[in-house]
Structures are given as structure tokens and as C-alpha cells.
Amino acid sequence: MLSSLVAIAAPLINCIQLVPQLYKTYTTRRVADLSLYSLLLILVTNLLWFAHGAMIRDVALLVSGSVSLLVNGALLFLYGIYS
């Protein structure tokens, strides 16, 4: 039971971890305080989790990886525009 909750919570939190930063960056149009290296490391991590999900055919990892990549990609896009 507990492992099922963790298995649901971990990908869900991973999906939404950058949403507040994405919103703040979009509304303030400021990226001076963002670390490009951190964003790139998060991107690599998301890519690896997505690849792992594809290799083991885990739908939860594929969905959460896709959403995480989308959010991180949007944040990196805004970083490129506003820097």
C-alpha cells in the first residue's frame, strides 16, 4: 500500500516541481536568478527517467517523463528568450 502511494507521488511531484518557477519566470520575464546548469541537469535527469520508462515499458514513467520534459523545455525556452 505505501509503496503504491510512493509510486504515484514520486512521478506526480516530479511532473510539477518546476511549474511554480515556470509561472514566475513567465510572469516576471526575469531569468537572472535561474541557473542554466541546474536546468540542464534536470533536463538530463528527465531524459534518463523517460528512457528508463521506455526500456521497461512503464506508462507512469513515460507520462511523468513527458510532462516533466515539457515543463523543463518550456522553462529553458523562456530562459533563452529572456536572457
Secondary structure as UniProt FT lines:
FT   HELIX           2..16
FT   TURN            17..18
FT   HELIX           19..28
FT   TURN            32..33
FT   HELIX           36..56
FT   HELIX           59..82
//
